[in-house]
Amino acid sequence: MNWFTLGNMITQIRVGQKASTPGFSRTVIRRPDGLFWVGGIWSGQIVQLRDYLFSDIWTIYEDEETEQWLEYRTKVEQKEREMIENQYEDLRG
């Protein structure tokens, strides 16, 4: 099983994937429009980076909810890649 710190998890999680802390005390899902809480009192709300999240370890996984997001994954990843390439070209020029 691969464990990630918060920063590493944010760079690795793909659209449709979920990430949870040990014991599933905190679970998030990456959707095309951001990172959202799953379950608990914050369910459905966008994740705000707070102090306590920086000390958590996370594991990334896919489940039955992932399928509904797969059609967006390629589009989002292509758009992200294009944005990075454009920024790089702007800095080079």
N, C-alpha and C positions, 0 to 999 in steps of 0.2 A: 504494500500500500504506500502511495506517495503522500507525504505530508508537506504542507506549504505554510510559510508565514503569510501574513495578510498581503504584503506587497507582492510576493511571488504568486499567490493565488490569483490576485487581480490580473496579473500579466498572463496567466495560463488558462483561466476559465474561458470557455467558448460559449457562444449563444446556445441556450437550451440546457446547459449543464448546471448542476447544483454543486454547492460546496457546503460542508458541514464541519463543525467542531466536534471533538470527541463526545460521544453520547448524544449527538444531534441537539445539543443545547442551543446552538445557533445554526440556522440554515438559510442560505441565500440562493437565488437563481439569477443567472445572467439572461436578460431578455434583450432584444434589439435596442430598447430605449434605456437600458441601464441595469444596475444590480439591485434586486429587490429581496426583501425578507420573505421567507416562507414559514408560515406558522407563527404562533406566539402572538403577543400583543401588537407587534409591528407588522404583521402579515400584510403583504401587498404594498407596503410603503418602501420608498427608495432608501437604500442603505446610506447612512451618513457615517463618515469615518470618525469614530470617537476613540478616546484613549484606550478603553478596554479591548477594542478589537485588535490593537497592535500586539497584544501579548498572546493572542489565540493562535493555535495551529489548525489548519484546515485540510480536508481531503476533498478532491473533486470527483464527481461521479455523474452518471447519466441514469435516468429511470424512465418510466412510461410517459412522463410529461415531456421528455426531451423531443419526441417525434414531432410535436406540433411546432417546434421552433427550428427544425432542420432546414426548411426552405429559406429561412431568413439568415441562417448561419453563413452561407456562401456569400450572400449579398453584403452582409455586414463586414465580413473579413476582407472582401475585395475593396470595399469603401475605405476601411481602415488602412489597408496597404497603400491605396492611391493617395490618401491624405498624408501618410508618412513620406511617400516618394515625392509628393509635391513640396512638402516642407523642406526635404533634403535638397531638392533642386533649387528652391528659393534661397537657401542658405549658401549653396555653392555658387550661385550666380551673382 
